[in-house]
Amino acid sequence: MILLTNLGGRSVNGRMRRHVLDNEFRVCIDCGYSLRNLAEEHRCPECGVQYDASELERAWRAWFSLDPASAEA
């Protein structure tokens, strides 16, 4: 997973959160590449990590402590 706390703290974390929300949680967990217009299950074209869109959403919600009802937060 991307280590955000060592890259500038809250500002980077906030930018990444916005990036993830803008891309509807379809962002590679490893490299941060937007997967928004790609298949539900595939490999990230940037780093090659296999992903599943539903698993990405669960992982990002947990990372940012978002409950399922607060996708627009």
mmCIF file as gemmi writes it, N, C-alpha and C atoms, coordinates in Angstrom:
data_model
loop_
_atom_site.group_PDB
_atom_site.id
_atom_site.type_symbol
_atom_site.label_atom_id
_atom_site.label_alt_id
_atom_site.label_comp_id
_atom_site.label_asym_id
_atom_site.label_entity_id
_atom_site.label_seq_id
_atom_site.pdbx_PDB_ins_code
_atom_site.Cartn_x
_atom_site.Cartn_y
_atom_site.Cartn_z
_atom_site.occupancy
_atom_site.B_iso_or_equiv
_atom_site.pdbx_formal_charge
_atom_site.auth_seq_id
_atom_site.auth_asym_id
_atom_site.pdbx_PDB_model_num
ATOM 1 N N . MET Axp A 1 ? 0.84 -1.175 0 1 0 ? 1 A 1
ATOM 2 C CA . MET Axp A 1 ? 0 0 0 1 0 ? 1 A 1
ATOM 3 C C . MET Axp A 1 ? 0.887 1.241 0 1 0 ? 1 A 1
ATOM 4 N N . ILE Axp A 2 ? 0.378 2.296 -0.511 1 0 ? 2 A 1
ATOM 5 C CA . ILE Axp A 2 ? 1.112 3.551 -0.609 1 0 ? 2 A 1
ATOM 6 C C . ILE Axp A 2 ? 1.337 4.118 0.792 1 0 ? 2 A 1
ATOM 7 N N . LEU Axp A 3 ? 2.567 4.509 1.079 1 0 ? 3 A 1
ATOM 8 C CA . LEU Axp A 3 ? 2.895 5.091 2.365 1 0 ? 3 A 1
ATOM 9 C C . LEU Axp A 3 ? 2.728 6.599 2.272 1 0 ? 3 A 1
ATOM 10 N N . LEU Axp A 4 ? 1.62 7.097 2.793 1 0 ? 4 A 1
ATOM 11 C CA . LEU Axp A 4 ? 1.3 8.516 2.652 1 0 ? 4 A 1
ATOM 12 C C . LEU Axp A 4 ? 1.848 9.371 3.789 1 0 ? 4 A 1
ATOM 13 N N . THR Axp A 5 ? 1.995 8.819 4.952 1 0 ? 5 A 1
ATOM 14 C CA . THR Axp A 5 ? 2.388 9.635 6.094 1 0 ? 5 A 1
ATOM 15 C C . THR Axp A 5 ? 3.81 10.158 5.98 1 0 ? 5 A 1
ATOM 16 N N . ASN Axp A 6 ? 4.691 9.472 5.269 1 0 ? 6 A 1
ATOM 17 C CA . ASN Axp A 6 ? 6.067 9.93 5.131 1 0 ? 6 A 1
ATOM 18 C C . ASN Axp A 6 ? 6.256 10.876 3.957 1 0 ? 6 A 1
ATOM 19 N N . LEU Axp A 7 ? 5.198 11.189 3.239 1 0 ? 7 A 1
ATOM 20 C CA . LEU Axp A 7 ? 5.318 12.046 2.059 1 0 ? 7 A 1
ATOM 21 C C . LEU Axp A 7 ? 4.798 13.458 2.283 1 0 ? 7 A 1
ATOM 22 N N . GLY Axp A 8 ? 4.58 13.837 3.507 1 0 ? 8 A 1
ATOM 23 C CA . GLY Axp A 8 ? 4.143 15.193 3.766 1 0 ? 8 A 1
ATOM 24 C C . GLY Axp A 8 ? 2.92 15.265 4.643 1 0 ? 8 A 1
ATOM 25 N N . GLY Axp A 9 ? 2.551 14.171 5.231 1 0 ? 9 A 1
ATOM 26 C CA . GLY Axp A 9 ? 1.468 14.175 6.203 1 0 ? 9 A 1
ATOM 27 C C . GLY Axp A 9 ? 0.099 14.417 5.62 1 0 ? 9 A 1
ATOM 28 N N . ARG Axp A 10 ? -0.651 15.283 6.29 1 0 ? 10 A 1
ATOM 29 C CA . ARG Axp A 10 ? -2.064 15.484 5.962 1 0 ? 10 A 1
ATOM 30 C C . ARG Axp A 10 ? -2.297 16.004 4.55 1 0 ? 10 A 1
ATOM 31 N N . SER Axp A 11 ? -1.452 16.879 4.044 1 0 ? 11 A 1
ATOM 32 C CA . SER Axp A 11 ? -1.706 17.448 2.721 1 0 ? 11 A 1
ATOM 33 C C . SER Axp A 11 ? -1.647 16.377 1.636 1 0 ? 11 A 1
ATOM 34 N N . VAL Axp A 12 ? -0.666 15.492 1.707 1 0 ? 12 A 1
ATOM 35 C CA . VAL Axp A 12 ? -0.583 14.402 0.74 1 0 ? 12 A 1
ATOM 36 C C . VAL Axp A 12 ? -1.739 13.443 0.956 1 0 ? 12 A 1
ATOM 37 N N . ASN Axp A 13 ? -2.021 13.129 2.211 1 0 ? 13 A 1
ATOM 38 C CA . ASN Axp A 13 ? -3.136 12.25 2.529 1 0 ? 13 A 1
ATOM 39 C C . ASN Axp A 13 ? -4.438 12.842 2 1 0 ? 13 A 1
ATOM 40 N N . GLY Axp A 14 ? -4.635 14.129 2.164 1 0 ? 14 A 1
ATOM 41 C CA . GLY Axp A 14 ? -5.828 14.805 1.652 1 0 ? 14 A 1
ATOM 42 C C . GLY Axp A 14 ? -5.902 14.788 0.133 1 0 ? 14 A 1
ATOM 43 N N . ARG Axp A 15 ? -4.777 15.002 -0.539 1 0 ? 15 A 1
ATOM 44 C CA . ARG Axp A 15 ? -4.758 14.958 -2.005 1 0 ? 15 A 1
ATOM 45 C C . ARG Axp A 15 ? -5.066 13.56 -2.504 1 0 ? 15 A 1
ATOM 46 N N . MET Axp A 16 ? -4.498 12.56 -1.827 1 0 ? 16 A 1
ATOM 47 C CA . MET Axp A 16 ? -4.752 11.183 -2.239 1 0 ? 16 A 1
ATOM 48 C C . MET Axp A 16 ? -6.212 10.815 -2.001 1 0 ? 16 A 1
ATOM 49 N N . ARG Axp A 17 ? -6.76 11.257 -0.886 1 0 ? 17 A 1
ATOM 50 C CA . ARG Axp A 17 ? -8.178 10.996 -0.589 1 0 ? 17 A 1
ATOM 51 C C . ARG Axp A 17 ? -9.043 11.595 -1.687 1 0 ? 17 A 1
ATOM 52 N N . ARG Axp A 18 ? -8.766 12.826 -2.082 1 0 ? 18 A 1
ATOM 53 C CA . ARG Axp A 18 ? -9.537 13.478 -3.14 1 0 ? 18 A 1
ATOM 54 C C . ARG Axp A 18 ? -9.379 12.715 -4.458 1 0 ? 18 A 1
ATOM 55 N N . HIS Axp A 19 ? -8.171 12.287 -4.775 1 0 ? 19 A 1
ATOM 56 C CA . HIS Axp A 19 ? -7.886 11.507 -5.992 1 0 ? 19 A 1
ATOM 57 C C . HIS Axp A 19 ? -8.695 10.212 -5.987 1 0 ? 19 A 1
ATOM 58 N N . VAL Axp A 20 ? -8.71 9.525 -4.851 1 0 ? 20 A 1
ATOM 59 C CA . VAL Axp A 20 ? -9.454 8.269 -4.733 1 0 ? 20 A 1
ATOM 60 C C . VAL Axp A 20 ? -10.952 8.519 -4.88 1 0 ? 20 A 1
ATOM 61 N N . LEU Axp A 21 ? -11.476 9.535 -4.216 1 0 ? 21 A 1
ATOM 62 C CA . LEU Axp A 21 ? -12.905 9.836 -4.316 1 0 ? 21 A 1
ATOM 63 C C . LEU Axp A 21 ? -13.283 10.295 -5.724 1 0 ? 21 A 1
ATOM 64 N N . ASP Axp A 22 ? -12.454 11.12 -6.34 1 0 ? 22 A 1
ATOM 65 C CA . ASP Axp A 22 ? -12.727 11.583 -7.711 1 0 ? 22 A 1
ATOM 66 C C . ASP Axp A 22 ? -12.76 10.431 -8.706 1 0 ? 22 A 1
ATOM 67 N N . ASN Axp A 23 ? -12.012 9.372 -8.419 1 0 ? 23 A 1
ATOM 68 C CA . ASN Axp A 23 ? -11.948 8.211 -9.308 1 0 ? 23 A 1
ATOM 69 C C . ASN Axp A 23 ? -12.817 7.055 -8.82 1 0 ? 23 A 1
ATOM 70 N N . GLU Axp A 24 ? -13.768 7.377 -7.948 1 0 ? 24 A 1
ATOM 71 C CA . GLU Axp A 24 ? -14.744 6.407 -7.457 1 0 ? 24 A 1
ATOM 72 C C . GLU Axp A 24 ? -14.092 5.162 -6.867 1 0 ? 24 A 1
ATOM 73 N N . PHE Axp A 25 ? -13.016 5.362 -6.101 1 0 ? 25 A 1
ATOM 74 C CA . PHE Axp A 25 ? -12.266 4.319 -5.401 1 0 ? 25 A 1
ATOM 75 C C . PHE Axp A 25 ? -11.484 3.404 -6.339 1 0 ? 25 A 1
ATOM 76 N N . ARG Axp A 26 ? -11.484 3.69 -7.628 1 0 ? 26 A 1
ATOM 77 C CA . ARG Axp A 26 ? -10.792 2.834 -8.596 1 0 ? 26 A 1
ATOM 78 C C . ARG Axp A 26 ? -9.394 3.376 -8.835 1 0 ? 26 A 1
ATOM 79 N N . VAL Axp A 27 ? -8.568 3.245 -7.804 1 0 ? 27 A 1
ATOM 80 C CA . VAL Axp A 27 ? -7.18 3.708 -7.825 1 0 ? 27 A 1
ATOM 81 C C . VAL Axp A 27 ? -6.317 2.557 -7.321 1 0 ? 27 A 1
ATOM 82 N N . CYS Axp A 28 ? -5.239 2.285 -8.022 1 0 ? 28 A 1
ATOM 83 C CA . CYS Axp A 28 ? -4.352 1.192 -7.644 1 0 ? 28 A 1
ATOM 84 C C . CYS Axp A 28 ? -3.824 1.398 -6.229 1 0 ? 28 A 1
ATOM 85 N N . ILE Axp A 29 ? -3.937 0.38 -5.425 1 0 ? 29 A 1
ATOM 86 C CA . ILE Axp A 29 ? -3.461 0.404 -4.042 1 0 ? 29 A 1
ATOM 87 C C . ILE Axp A 29 ? -1.94 0.503 -3.987 1 0 ? 29 A 1
ATOM 88 N N . ASP Axp A 30 ? -1.26 -0.019 -4.989 1 0 ? 30 A 1
ATOM 89 C CA . ASP Axp A 30 ? 0.205 -0.028 -4.983 1 0 ? 30 A 1
ATOM 90 C C . ASP Axp A 30 ? 0.829 1.27 -5.491 1 0 ? 30 A 1
ATOM 91 N N . CYS Axp A 31 ? 0.346 1.774 -6.638 1 0 ? 31 A 1
ATOM 92 C CA . CYS Axp A 31 ? 1.027 2.916 -7.255 1 0 ? 31 A 1
ATOM 93 C C . CYS Axp A 31 ? 0.175 4.186 -7.364 1 0 ? 31 A 1
ATOM 94 N N . GLY Axp A 32 ? -1.128 4.097 -7.085 1 0 ? 32 A 1
ATOM 95 C CA . GLY Axp A 32 ? -1.984 5.276 -7.144 1 0 ? 32 A 1
ATOM 96 C C . GLY Axp A 32 ? -2.528 5.595 -8.529 1 0 ? 32 A 1
ATOM 97 N N . TYR Axp A 33 ? -2.298 4.721 -9.498 1 0 ? 33 A 1
ATOM 98 C CA . TYR Axp A 33 ? -2.761 4.934 -10.87 1 0 ? 33 A 1
ATOM 99 C C . TYR Axp A 33 ? -4.288 4.855 -10.916 1 0 ? 33 A 1
ATOM 100 N N . SER Axp A 34 ? -4.933 5.736 -11.668 1 0 ? 34 A 1
ATOM 101 C CA . SER Axp A 34 ? -6.389 5.708 -11.809 1 0 ? 34 A 1
ATOM 102 C C . SER Axp A 34 ? -6.813 4.529 -12.683 1 0 ? 34 A 1
ATOM 103 N N . LEU Axp A 35 ? -7.72 3.718 -12.16 1 0 ? 35 A 1
ATOM 104 C CA . LEU Axp A 35 ? -8.244 2.55 -12.859 1 0 ? 35 A 1
ATOM 105 C C . LEU Axp A 35 ? -9.714 2.756 -13.229 1 0 ? 35 A 1
ATOM 106 N N . ARG Axp A 36 ? -10.163 3.985 -13.179 1 0 ? 36 A 1
ATOM 107 C CA . ARG Axp A 36 ? -11.584 4.319 -13.302 1 0 ? 36 A 1
ATOM 108 C C . ARG Axp A 36 ? -12.252 3.768 -14.556 1 0 ? 36 A 1
ATOM 109 N N . ASN Axp A 37 ? -11.647 3.853 -15.697 1 0 ? 37 A 1
ATOM 110 C CA . ASN Axp A 37 ? -12.285 3.428 -16.944 1 0 ? 37 A 1
ATOM 111 C C . ASN Axp A 37 ? -11.824 2.047 -17.403 1 0 ? 37 A 1
ATOM 112 N N . LEU Axp A 38 ? -11.258 1.28 -16.497 1 0 ? 38 A 1
ATOM 113 C CA . LEU Axp A 38 ? -10.771 -0.047 -16.839 1 0 ? 38 A 1
ATOM 114 C C . LEU Axp A 38 ? -11.734 -1.108 -16.324 1 0 ? 38 A 1
ATOM 115 N N . ALA Axp A 39 ? -11.463 -2.355 -16.668 1 0 ? 39 A 1
ATOM 116 C CA . ALA Axp A 39 ? -12.325 -3.479 -16.285 1 0 ? 39 A 1
ATOM 117 C C . ALA Axp A 39 ? -12.44 -3.595 -14.763 1 0 ? 39 A 1
ATOM 118 N N . GLU Axp A 40 ? -13.522 -4.24 -14.314 1 0 ? 40 A 1
ATOM 119 C CA . GLU Axp A 40 ? -13.747 -4.463 -12.879 1 0 ? 40 A 1
ATOM 120 C C . GLU Axp A 40 ? -12.625 -5.286 -12.24 1 0 ? 40 A 1
ATOM 121 N N . GLU Axp A 41 ? -12.096 -6.248 -12.981 1 0 ? 41 A 1
ATOM 122 C CA . GLU Axp A 41 ? -11.002 -7.091 -12.501 1 0 ? 41 A 1
ATOM 123 C C . GLU Axp A 41 ? -9.949 -7.158 -13.595 1 0 ? 41 A 1
ATOM 124 N N . HIS Axp A 42 ? -8.731 -6.836 -13.236 1 0 ? 42 A 1
ATOM 125 C CA . HIS Axp A 42 ? -7.657 -6.845 -14.225 1 0 ? 42 A 1
ATOM 126 C C . HIS Axp A 42 ? -6.325 -6.605 -13.514 1 0 ? 42 A 1
ATOM 127 N N . ARG Axp A 43 ? -5.347 -6.135 -14.257 1 0 ? 43 A 1
ATOM 128 C CA . ARG Axp A 43 ? -4.054 -5.738 -13.698 1 0 ? 43 A 1
ATOM 129 C C . ARG Axp A 43 ? -3.853 -4.251 -13.959 1 0 ? 43 A 1
ATOM 130 N N . CYS Axp A 44 ? -3.231 -3.592 -13.007 1 0 ? 44 A 1
ATOM 131 C CA . CYS Axp A 44 ? -2.912 -2.174 -13.168 1 0 ? 44 A 1
ATOM 132 C C . CYS Axp A 44 ? -1.937 -2.039 -14.334 1 0 ? 44 A 1
ATOM 133 N N . PRO Axp A 45 ? -2.232 -1.175 -15.31 1 0 ? 45 A 1
ATOM 134 C CA . PRO Axp A 45 ? -1.32 -1.007 -16.44 1 0 ? 45 A 1
ATOM 135 C C . PRO Axp A 45 ? -0.001 -0.309 -16.063 1 0 ? 45 A 1
ATOM 136 N N . GLU Axp A 46 ? 0.017 0.346 -14.927 1 0 ? 46 A 1
ATOM 137 C CA . GLU Axp A 46 ? 1.218 1.067 -14.497 1 0 ? 46 A 1
ATOM 138 C C . GLU Axp A 46 ? 2.208 0.151 -13.76 1 0 ? 46 A 1
ATOM 139 N N . CYS Axp A 47 ? 1.707 -0.635 -12.8 1 0 ? 47 A 1
ATOM 140 C CA . CYS Axp A 47 ? 2.617 -1.446 -11.975 1 0 ? 47 A 1
ATOM 141 C C . CYS Axp A 47 ? 2.387 -2.95 -12.081 1 0 ? 47 A 1
ATOM 142 N N . GLY Axp A 48 ? 1.269 -3.368 -12.691 1 0 ? 48 A 1
ATOM 143 C CA . GLY Axp A 48 ? 1.015 -4.788 -12.899 1 0 ? 48 A 1
ATOM 144 C C . GLY Axp A 48 ? 0.33 -5.518 -11.767 1 0 ? 48 A 1
ATOM 145 N N . VAL Axp A 49 ? -0.041 -4.833 -10.704 1 0 ? 49 A 1
ATOM 146 C CA . VAL Axp A 49 ? -0.722 -5.47 -9.585 1 0 ? 49 A 1
ATOM 147 C C . VAL Axp A 49 ? -2.154 -5.826 -9.997 1 0 ? 49 A 1
ATOM 148 N N . GLN Axp A 50 ? -2.556 -7.047 -9.685 1 0 ? 50 A 1
ATOM 149 C CA . GLN Axp A 50 ? -3.917 -7.479 -9.996 1 0 ? 50 A 1
ATOM 150 C C . GLN Axp A 50 ? -4.881 -6.781 -9.042 1 0 ? 50 A 1
ATOM 151 N N . TYR Axp A 51 ? -6.059 -6.388 -9.553 1 0 ? 51 A 1
ATOM 152 C CA . TYR Axp A 51 ? -7.034 -5.702 -8.708 1 0 ? 51 A 1
ATOM 153 C C . TYR Axp A 51 ? -8.441 -6.187 -8.999 1 0 ? 51 A 1
ATOM 154 N N . ASP Axp A 52 ? -9.309 -5.947 -8.058 1 0 ? 52 A 1
ATOM 155 C CA . ASP Axp A 52 ? -10.742 -6.177 -8.161 1 0 ? 52 A 1
ATOM 156 C C . ASP Axp A 52 ? -11.391 -4.895 -7.646 1 0 ? 52 A 1
ATOM 157 N N . ALA Axp A 53 ? -12.277 -4.291 -8.419 1 0 ? 53 A 1
ATOM 158 C CA . ALA Axp A 53 ? -12.841 -2.983 -8.071 1 0 ? 53 A 1
ATOM 159 C C . ALA Axp A 53 ? -13.528 -2.983 -6.704 1 0 ? 53 A 1
ATOM 160 N N . SER Axp A 54 ? -14.249 -4.039 -6.372 1 0 ? 54 A 1
ATOM 161 C CA . SER Axp A 54 ? -14.936 -4.068 -5.072 1 0 ? 54 A 1
ATOM 162 C C . SER Axp A 54 ? -13.935 -4.151 -3.923 1 0 ? 54 A 1
ATOM 163 N N . GLU Axp A 55 ? -12.845 -4.879 -4.135 1 0 ? 55 A 1
ATOM 164 C CA . GLU Axp A 55 ? -11.803 -4.957 -3.109 1 0 ? 55 A 1
ATOM 165 C C . GLU Axp A 55 ? -11.084 -3.613 -2.96 1 0 ? 55 A 1
ATOM 166 N N . LEU Axp A 56 ? -10.889 -2.919 -4.073 1 0 ? 56 A 1
ATOM 167 C CA . LEU Axp A 56 ? -10.259 -1.593 -4.009 1 0 ? 56 A 1
ATOM 168 C C . LEU Axp A 56 ? -11.106 -0.654 -3.164 1 0 ? 56 A 1
ATOM 169 N N . GLU Axp A 57 ? -12.41 -0.657 -3.407 1 0 ? 57 A 1
ATOM 170 C CA . GLU Axp A 57 ? -13.278 0.237 -2.647 1 0 ? 57 A 1
ATOM 171 C C . GLU Axp A 57 ? -13.22 -0.084 -1.161 1 0 ? 57 A 1
ATOM 172 N N . ARG Axp A 58 ? -13.285 -1.345 -0.807 1 0 ? 58 A 1
ATOM 173 C CA . ARG Axp A 58 ? -13.197 -1.732 0.611 1 0 ? 58 A 1
ATOM 174 C C . ARG Axp A 58 ? -11.868 -1.29 1.218 1 0 ? 58 A 1
ATOM 175 N N . ALA Axp A 59 ? -10.786 -1.497 0.486 1 0 ? 59 A 1
ATOM 176 C CA . ALA Axp A 59 ? -9.461 -1.134 0.999 1 0 ? 59 A 1
ATOM 177 C C . ALA Axp A 59 ? -9.33 0.377 1.201 1 0 ? 59 A 1
ATOM 178 N N . TRP Axp A 60 ? -9.774 1.164 0.22 1 0 ? 60 A 1
ATOM 179 C CA . TRP Axp A 60 ? -9.661 2.62 0.35 1 0 ? 60 A 1
ATOM 180 C C . TRP Axp A 60 ? -10.571 3.153 1.445 1 0 ? 60 A 1
ATOM 181 N N . ARG Axp A 61 ? -11.786 2.603 1.575 1 0 ? 61 A 1
ATOM 182 C CA . ARG Axp A 61 ? -12.678 3.04 2.657 1 0 ? 61 A 1
ATOM 183 C C . ARG Axp A 61 ? -12.032 2.771 4.018 1 0 ? 61 A 1
ATOM 184 N N . ALA Axp A 62 ? -11.414 1.615 4.163 1 0 ? 62 A 1
ATOM 185 C CA . ALA Axp A 62 ? -10.736 1.295 5.422 1 0 ? 62 A 1
ATOM 186 C C . ALA Axp A 62 ? -9.547 2.237 5.644 1 0 ? 62 A 1
ATOM 187 N N . TRP Axp A 63 ? -8.772 2.49 4.601 1 0 ? 63 A 1
ATOM 188 C CA . TRP Axp A 63 ? -7.591 3.363 4.701 1 0 ? 63 A 1
ATOM 189 C C . TRP Axp A 63 ? -7.966 4.767 5.163 1 0 ? 63 A 1
ATOM 190 N N . PHE Axp A 64 ? -9.043 5.303 4.588 1 0 ? 64 A 1
ATOM 191 C CA . PHE Axp A 64 ? -9.466 6.663 4.926 1 0 ? 64 A 1
ATOM 192 C C . PHE Axp A 64 ? -10.559 6.698 5.992 1 0 ? 64 A 1
ATOM 193 N N . SER Axp A 65 ? -10.848 5.559 6.59 1 0 ? 65 A 1
ATOM 194 C CA . SER Axp A 65 ? -11.872 5.44 7.635 1 0 ? 65 A 1
ATOM 195 C C . SER Axp A 65 ? -13.218 5.998 7.185 1 0 ? 65 A 1
ATOM 196 N N . LEU Axp A 66 ? -13.625 5.609 5.996 1 0 ? 66 A 1
ATOM 197 C CA . LEU Axp A 66 ? -14.917 6.029 5.458 1 0 ? 66 A 1
ATOM 198 C C . LEU Axp A 66 ? -15.922 4.9 5.644 1 0 ? 66 A 1
ATOM 199 N N . ASP Axp A 67 ? -17.109 5.235 6.125 1 0 ? 67 A 1
ATOM 200 C CA . ASP Axp A 67 ? -18.127 4.198 6.16 1 0 ? 67 A 1
ATOM 201 C C . ASP Axp A 67 ? -18.792 4.149 4.78 1 0 ? 67 A 1
ATOM 202 N N . PRO Axp A 68 ? -19.473 3.059 4.445 1 0 ? 68 A 1
ATOM 203 C CA . PRO Axp A 68 ? -20.05 2.901 3.103 1 0 ? 68 A 1
ATOM 204 C C . PRO Axp A 68 ? -21.008 4.02 2.683 1 0 ? 68 A 1
ATOM 205 N N . ALA Axp A 69 ? -21.628 4.685 3.628 1 0 ? 69 A 1
ATOM 206 C CA . ALA Axp A 69 ? -22.595 5.737 3.297 1 0 ? 69 A 1
ATOM 207 C C . ALA Axp A 69 ? -21.952 7.085 3.012 1 0 ? 69 A 1
ATOM 208 N N . SER Axp A 70 ? -20.633 7.21 3.21 1 0 ? 70 A 1
ATOM 209 C CA . SER Axp A 70 ? -20.001 8.533 3.084 1 0 ? 70 A 1
ATOM 210 C C . SER Axp A 70 ? -19.088 8.64 1.869 1 0 ? 70 A 1
ATOM 211 N N . ALA Axp A 71 ? -19.46 8.032 0.764 1 0 ? 71 A 1
ATOM 212 C CA . ALA Axp A 71 ? -18.63 8.06 -0.447 1 0 ? 71 A 1
ATOM 213 C C . ALA Axp A 71 ? -18.423 9.463 -0.97 1 0 ? 71 A 1
ATOM 214 N N . GLU Axp A 72 ? -19.351 10.361 -0.724 1 0 ? 72 A 1
ATOM 215 C CA . GLU Axp A 72 ? -19.255 11.734 -1.219 1 0 ? 72 A 1
ATOM 216 C C . GLU Axp A 72 ? -18.603 12.672 -0.209 1 0 ? 72 A 1
ATOM 217 N N . ALA Axp A 73 ? -18.103 12.144 0.889 1 0 ? 73 A 1
ATOM 218 C CA . ALA Axp A 73 ? -17.513 12.986 1.947 1 0 ? 73 A 1
ATOM 219 C C . ALA Axp A 73 ? -16.342 13.801 1.464 1 0 ? 73 A 1
